[in-house]
Amino acid sequence: MENILVIGGAGYIGSHTARQLAAAGYRPVILDNLSKGHRQAAAGFDFELGDFTDKACLERVLQKYNFAAVMHFAACTEVDRSVKDPAVFYQNNTAGVLALLNALTAHTIKRFVFSSSAAIFGEPKTDLINENHPKSPINPYGHSKLMVEQMLSDFDTAYGLKYAALRYFNASGSDESGEIGESHSPETHLIARLIQTAAGKQKGFTIFGTDYPTSDGTCIRDFVHVNDLARAHVLALGKLLNEPASLCFNLGSGTGHSVAEVVETVKKVTGRNFDVQTAPRRAGDPARLVADNTKARKVLGWQPTYDLTRIIQTAWQWETHRKY
Ligand SMILES: NC(=O)c1ccc[n+]([C@@H]2O[C@H](COP(=O)([O-])OP(=O)(O)OC[C@H]3O[C@@H](n4cnc5c(N)ncnc54)[C@H](O)[C@@H]3O)[C@@H](O)[C@H]2O)c1
C-alpha cells in the first residue's frame, strides 16, 4: 500500500480526495494546520497536525512515513483577501511551496499533484478554456498559483520532479455519505452561499451584474462536483506513478450555467424561496468561465458525472445535516 501525503486534507477538496485515495487502495496521510480545515473531515486517516511551511514539522512527517507522492491542497483561497493581503498568499501559496519542493527533492520524492486554479488564466479569450489558453492572472491568488506551476516545470527540467497541475473550475457539492462536505468560513463560493441563503443562514442574495453579454445577462460559470475532482486526482496520481511524465489538466464540467439559472435551480431543489437583489458588476468578474475538459477526458479517461441539479442536491443534503 503506497503512502500519499495529502497536505490540506482536512479541507474541502482534500478530504473528498483522501476518501477516494483510500478506496483506490492508497494510504492517505493528512497534514493540515486546521487553519481552515476540520478535524472531522480527516477522521479515519493518519493525521498530522501542523503547518507544511514549518520546516521542522514537515521534516518530521517526511521522515516518519515513506511517501510515494504528495498531493498539495493547502493554500489561502479567498480571491478578495489576496488583493488586500497579497503577502500572506505569496508566503503560504508560493514561498511555502518552494520550501516544500526543496524538502521533497532532498527526500527524493518525485511525484507531486498540485491544486491549481482556473484563476491562472485571467480574462478568457475563448468560449471554452483549454490547457493552452494564455495565462494572465488578474489577482494575487491567481499569480500565486501560476508561479507554482512555473516552479514545478523548472523542477521537472532540473531535478526530474514529475507533477500533475490540476486547474479546478468551480468546485461544488458534497459527498453523498453526508459525513464530509463544504464548510468554508467565510463562504465565498456561489452554490454554497446560495444553499446557506436557502437554509436561512444568510439574508437574501445579490447577483452582481445583469448586463453581461450572456443569454440572461448574468455571468456564466462551470460547476464541477467535488467527487468528480477527487476522482481526477486518483487518476492523475495513477498516471504519474505508472508512466512518469508531467501533466496539466483543466478540470471543469465543460458546461456553463448562468448565475440566474443556478439561483433558480437552488430554489427548485430546496423548495425554498428567498430574496434576490441585483447590483452592478464587480471588478474582475469575467462574463464567462467554462473549461474545455477534452484533455482530461482523453488522457485520464476522466468524466464528470454530476449535473447542476445533482450538485445542488448533494450540497443541500450536506447543509441540512452538517457535521461541521
Ligand atoms: N474550492 C474551489 O472551488 C477551488 C477552485 C480552484 C482551486 N482551488 C484550490 O484547491 C485547494 C483546496 O481548496 P479547498 O476549497 O479545499 O480549500 P480549504 O480551505 O477547504 O482547504 C485547504 C486546507 O489547507 C489547510 N492549510 C492551509 N494552509 C496550510 C498550511 N500552511 N499548513 C497546513 N495546512 C494548511 C487548511 O486548514 C485547509 O484544511 C486550494 O489550493 C485552492 O486554492 C479550490
The ligand as an SDF file (V2000), in Angstrom:
LIG
                    3D

 44 48  0  0  0  0  0  0  0  0999 V2000
  -12.7640   25.2960   -3.8910 N   0  0  0  0  0  0  0  0  0  0  0  0
  -12.6010   25.6650   -5.1570 C   0  0  0  0  0  0  0  0  0  0  0  0
  -13.5710   25.9190   -5.9000 O   0  0  0  0  0  0  0  0  0  0  0  0
  -11.1990   25.7680   -5.7380 C   0  0  0  0  0  0  0  0  0  0  0  0
  -11.0710   26.1870   -7.0750 C   0  0  0  0  0  0  0  0  0  0  0  0
   -9.7800   26.2550   -7.6080 C   0  0  0  0  0  0  0  0  0  0  0  0
   -8.6810   25.8960   -6.8550 C   0  0  0  0  0  0  0  0  0  0  0  0
   -8.8400   25.5220   -5.5530 N   0  0  0  0  0  0  0  0  0  0  0  0
   -7.6510   25.1540   -4.7760 C   0  0  0  0  0  0  0  0  0  0  0  0
   -7.8600   23.8710   -4.2180 O   0  0  0  0  0  0  0  0  0  0  0  0
   -7.2210   23.7530   -2.9510 C   0  0  0  0  0  0  0  0  0  0  0  0
   -8.1950   23.2620   -1.9230 C   0  0  0  0  0  0  0  0  0  0  0  0
   -9.3060   24.1530   -1.8640 O   0  0  0  0  0  0  0  0  0  0  0  0
  -10.4360   23.9580   -0.7730 P   0  0  0  0  0  0  0  0  0  0  0  0
  -11.6640   24.6560   -1.2650 O   0  0  0  0  0  0  0  0  0  0  0  0
  -10.5000   22.5240   -0.3960 O   0  0  0  0  0  0  0  0  0  0  0  0
   -9.8040   24.8130    0.4150 O   0  0  0  0  0  0  0  0  0  0  0  0
   -9.9070   24.5680    2.0060 P   0  0  0  0  0  0  0  0  0  0  0  0
   -9.6070   25.8720    2.6440 O   0  0  0  0  0  0  0  0  0  0  0  0
  -11.2000   23.8850    2.3330 O   0  0  0  0  0  0  0  0  0  0  0  0
   -8.7230   23.5250    2.2730 O   0  0  0  0  0  0  0  0  0  0  0  0
   -7.3910   23.9230    2.4150 C   0  0  0  0  0  0  0  0  0  0  0  0
   -6.8210   23.1910    3.6110 C   0  0  0  0  0  0  0  0  0  0  0  0
   -5.4450   23.5180    3.7380 O   0  0  0  0  0  0  0  0  0  0  0  0
   -5.1620   23.7620    5.1060 C   0  0  0  0  0  0  0  0  0  0  0  0
   -3.9780   24.6610    5.1380 N   0  0  0  0  0  0  0  0  0  0  0  0
   -3.8830   25.9240    4.6440 C   0  0  0  0  0  0  0  0  0  0  0  0
   -2.6430   26.3990    4.8510 N   0  0  0  0  0  0  0  0  0  0  0  0
   -1.9440   25.4070    5.4740 C   0  0  0  0  0  0  0  0  0  0  0  0
   -0.6010   25.3050    5.9400 C   0  0  0  0  0  0  0  0  0  0  0  0
    0.2590   26.3070    5.8230 N   0  0  0  0  0  0  0  0  0  0  0  0
   -0.2090   24.1270    6.5190 N   0  0  0  0  0  0  0  0  0  0  0  0
   -1.0850   23.0860    6.6570 C   0  0  0  0  0  0  0  0  0  0  0  0
   -2.3700   23.1450    6.2510 N   0  0  0  0  0  0  0  0  0  0  0  0
   -2.7860   24.2970    5.6630 C   0  0  0  0  0  0  0  0  0  0  0  0
   -6.4240   24.3660    5.6800 C   0  0  0  0  0  0  0  0  0  0  0  0
   -6.5270   24.2160    7.0870 O   0  0  0  0  0  0  0  0  0  0  0  0
   -7.4930   23.5720    4.9280 C   0  0  0  0  0  0  0  0  0  0  0  0
   -7.8290   22.3930    5.6260 O   0  0  0  0  0  0  0  0  0  0  0  0
   -6.6160   25.1240   -2.6680 C   0  0  0  0  0  0  0  0  0  0  0  0
   -5.2680   25.0870   -3.0120 O   0  0  0  0  0  0  0  0  0  0  0  0
   -7.3830   26.0560   -3.5840 C   0  0  0  0  0  0  0  0  0  0  0  0
   -6.6150   27.1730   -3.9420 O   0  0  0  0  0  0  0  0  0  0  0  0
  -10.0720   25.4410   -4.9780 C   0  0  0  0  0  0  0  0  0  0  0  0
  1  2  1  0
  2  3  2  0
  2  4  1  0
  4  5  1  0
  4 44  2  0
  5  6  2  0
  6  7  1  0
  7  8  2  0
  8  9  1  0
  8 44  1  0
  9 10  1  0
  9 42  1  0
 10 11  1  0
 11 12  1  0
 11 40  1  0
 12 13  1  0
 13 14  1  0
 14 15  2  0
 14 16  1  0
 14 17  1  0
 17 18  1  0
 18 19  2  0
 18 20  1  0
 18 21  1  0
 21 22  1  0
 22 23  1  0
 23 24  1  0
 23 38  1  0
 24 25  1  0
 25 26  1  0
 25 36  1  0
 26 27  1  0
 26 35  1  0
 27 28  2  0
 28 29  1  0
 29 30  1  0
 29 35  2  0
 30 31  1  0
 30 32  2  0
 32 33  1  0
 33 34  2  0
 34 35  1  0
 36 37  1  0
 36 38  1  0
 38 39  1  0
 40 41  1  0
 40 42  1  0
 42 43  1  0
M  CHG  2   8   1  16  -1
M  END
$$$$
